[in-house]
Amino acid sequence: MRGADLVVEVQDDGRGLAASPERAGGVGLPSMRDRAAEIGGRLELGTGADGRGMLVRAVLPAGAP
């Protein structure tokens, strides 16, 4: 299969990043973004469908290059 994407989503109903000032910096999201880009994919961040929480979506190429 060529040209298809594998989409992986994780959503919670918490406060999200902007509402968490005590959150310490880390390597989690930057690392996931870098790893997705290395294989031609992307990482998307957003608000959950109901306007609460956070959505993390990885869109990765599926199939042989």
Order of alpha helices (4+ residues) and beta strands (2+ residues): beta-alpha-beta-beta
